[in-house]
Structures are given as structure tokens and as C-alpha cells.
Amino acid sequence: MTAAETAAGPGAAAVRIRGLWKRFGEQVAVAGIDLALPAGKFIGLVGPNGAGKTTTLSMVTGLLRPDQGTVEVVGHDVWRDPVEVKARIGVLPEGLRLFERLSGRELLAYTGRLRGLPGAEVDKRAAQLLDVLDLAGARHKLVIDYSTGMRKKIGLAAALLHNPEVLFLDEPFEGVDPVSAQTIRGVLERYTGSGATVVFSSHVMELVESLCDWVAVMAAGRIRAHGTLAEVRGAAPSLQQAFLELVGAHGRTAGTDLDWLGGGPR
Ligand SMILES: Nc1ncnc2c1ncn2[C@@H]1O[C@H](COP(=O)(O)OP(=O)(O)OP(=O)(O)O)[C@@H](O)[C@H]1O
């Protein structure tokens, strides 16, 4: 039995979302989502810009209070039981703010102590994560001097340090070079292989198609389709094609509206 199954029961949902709504003034960002994300899977949340992915992940991880609805993570209510939930999850949010005046090594040491891990265990895990994520050579460099990709990797290391049951990643591959992407991917595959759950948002369909077992497609604050990759893809030749049909962008082209672009008067 896997770690996730032990906590939530075999075949249980790692995350259960019921009737979730969020409005910002007139703008409805999330319009009543009901979704059960299966435990032990690599789950992709995909959708066009402004679909509501970040807002949803923020509500699911306890960073943003919903207007309506509930979220349970491994059987605990995110808003009634926040300490239980936060001990069991790791989060790499969009636009992650890190303590930039610490070195990578110090940041992990600090994160480990905040998580209540013993010092020797933090040292061991931090050294291994820095090594696997190819940051060992930069461990004494201040985070402020890290590149975008290095920041993603140190953020991922901090999110994994306490060995969470569910890991939430908002656009983890954005700004990451192909070599680092491959490294991150290897770490995540190993992590889900041990029974943990990864939920990540992305626009990159090829990536989602190659990584995920399970997908939820979001557009205009609603879930348009969800299920295994094969279920969501249906008869479409690729996830990209299925996605374009689901979000209603099928056949949309730049058309004649931009007839001045690349030709005509300057
Ligand atoms: N703090 C906020 N105040 C006002 N509107 C917001 C706020 N956060 C999000 N929105 C709006 O809610 C909608 C959903 O935004 P969200 O960031 O969740 O989308 P997304 O799917 O993550 O988009 P992207 O892929 O572009 O990051 C958008 O219309 C956005 O403008």
C-alpha cells in the first residue's frame, strides 16, 4: 500500500473539491468546480490564460479563501484543518517569493526547521536534493543571484524536503531549460512512483501528455473535461487537439485581421 493510500484509504481521492467559487469584483475566476483528484497519480491541470488554474490551486493549497465551496486534501478540510493539510502538502506557487538573502543551502536548512525536521535529517535531505537537482555547486550562492530555472529548482527542493503526500506545482517548467526540465521530471517521476500525488498546472500540452496519468481541462472558471489521459483525449489525435476543441479555440487563426502584419504599409 502506498503512502497516499495509507493516509486516505485505497483508491481514495488525494484532493476533493466541492462547489468551489471565487469572484474578484465582477470577474468570476472559478465558477463552481467539483472534482476528485485520484491519489498516487501525476495530474495535469491545463487551461488557457485566465482559465482560473492559479486561483484554483491557491484555494486548494490554503493560500486564498474561496467565496463558496470546500476542499479536502488527503481527508482533511483545507480551511477547517489547515495545520493538518499544510503538514501533508508541498507547494511551488506561481511567482514564488523566496528568502533571497539566504544561500540555497541555508534556505533548505530554514525550511526544514520550519517543518520540524531534525537537523541531521535536514542536512541529509538537503544535500541529496541539491545534488539531484544539480544545485550542489551553487549551494553557497545567495538565492537572489540564482537564475529563473535555479529558483524553480530550489523552490521544488523546499517543497519536497518534508516528503509531502501531495505536491502542488504552478507552472513548474516555465523558464526552465531542457536539461533542468529533464532533471525535475526525473525527480517527480520517482516521487509519484513511490505513491505520492503531483498536481501541476501547465499550458504545454506535449509535456502534460508525456508526464500525466490524469488530466483536468479548465476554461473560463469551469472544468470542461477530466479523467485519464485517454479519456480526455478521446478520438482526437493529440491532447493539444482535444484541448483546442474543448476550450473552443478550434480553427481560430490570426485570419485577415492582421493583414498589415509582415506586409503592407509600415
Ligand atoms: N487578485 C486578482 N484580482 C482580480 N482578478 C484576478 C485576480 N487573480 C486572478 N484574477 C482573474 O481571475 C481570472 C483567472 O485567473 P488565474 O490567474 O487563476 O488564471 P490562470 O488559468 O492561472 O491563467 P494563466 O495561465 O494566464 O496563469 C483571470 O480573469 C484573472 O484576471
The ligand as an SDF file (V2000), in Angstrom:
LIG
                    3D

 31 33  0  0  0  0  0  0  0  0999 V2000
   -6.1840   39.0720   -7.4690 N   0  0  0  0  0  0  0  0  0  0  0  0
   -6.9800   39.1910   -8.5360 C   0  0  0  0  0  0  0  0  0  0  0  0
   -7.7420   40.2840   -8.7240 N   0  0  0  0  0  0  0  0  0  0  0  0
   -8.5510   40.3970   -9.7980 C   0  0  0  0  0  0  0  0  0  0  0  0
   -8.7020   39.4520  -10.7450 N   0  0  0  0  0  0  0  0  0  0  0  0
   -7.9640   38.3440  -10.6060 C   0  0  0  0  0  0  0  0  0  0  0  0
   -7.0580   38.1440   -9.5130 C   0  0  0  0  0  0  0  0  0  0  0  0
   -6.4730   36.9240   -9.6620 N   0  0  0  0  0  0  0  0  0  0  0  0
   -6.9740   36.3920  -10.7930 C   0  0  0  0  0  0  0  0  0  0  0  0
   -7.8730   37.2360  -11.3600 N   0  0  0  0  0  0  0  0  0  0  0  0
   -8.6380   36.9840  -12.5810 C   0  0  0  0  0  0  0  0  0  0  0  0
   -9.2060   35.7030  -12.4820 O   0  0  0  0  0  0  0  0  0  0  0  0
   -9.1400   35.0180  -13.7350 C   0  0  0  0  0  0  0  0  0  0  0  0
   -8.3960   33.7010  -13.5510 C   0  0  0  0  0  0  0  0  0  0  0  0
   -7.0210   33.9890  -13.3010 O   0  0  0  0  0  0  0  0  0  0  0  0
   -5.9360   32.8540  -12.9840 P   0  0  0  0  0  0  0  0  0  0  0  0
   -4.6550   33.5610  -12.6790 O   0  0  0  0  0  0  0  0  0  0  0  0
   -6.4890   31.9400  -11.9720 O   0  0  0  0  0  0  0  0  0  0  0  0
   -5.8480   32.1050  -14.3880 O   0  0  0  0  0  0  0  0  0  0  0  0
   -4.7780   31.0400  -14.9270 P   0  0  0  0  0  0  0  0  0  0  0  0
   -5.5560   29.9380  -15.5390 O   0  0  0  0  0  0  0  0  0  0  0  0
   -3.8180   30.6940  -13.8490 O   0  0  0  0  0  0  0  0  0  0  0  0
   -4.0530   31.8940  -16.0570 O   0  0  0  0  0  0  0  0  0  0  0  0
   -2.5350   31.8280  -16.6500 P   0  0  0  0  0  0  0  0  0  0  0  0
   -2.4200   30.5480  -17.3730 O   0  0  0  0  0  0  0  0  0  0  0  0
   -2.5080   33.0060  -17.5800 O   0  0  0  0  0  0  0  0  0  0  0  0
   -1.5990   31.9630  -15.4860 O   0  0  0  0  0  0  0  0  0  0  0  0
   -8.4970   35.9880  -14.7160 C   0  0  0  0  0  0  0  0  0  0  0  0
   -9.5160   36.6490  -15.4300 O   0  0  0  0  0  0  0  0  0  0  0  0
   -7.7470   36.9550  -13.8260 C   0  0  0  0  0  0  0  0  0  0  0  0
   -7.6680   38.2350  -14.4290 O   0  0  0  0  0  0  0  0  0  0  0  0
  1  2  1  0
  2  3  1  0
  2  7  2  0
  3  4  2  0
  4  5  1  0
  5  6  2  0
  6  7  1  0
  6 10  1  0
  7  8  1  0
  8  9  2  0
  9 10  1  0
 10 11  1  0
 11 12  1  0
 11 30  1  0
 12 13  1  0
 13 14  1  0
 13 28  1  0
 14 15  1  0
 15 16  1  0
 16 17  2  0
 16 18  1  0
 16 19  1  0
 19 20  1  0
 20 21  2  0
 20 22  1  0
 20 23  1  0
 23 24  1  0
 24 25  2  0
 24 26  1  0
 24 27  1  0
 28 29  1  0
 28 30  1  0
 30 31  1  0
M  END
$$$$
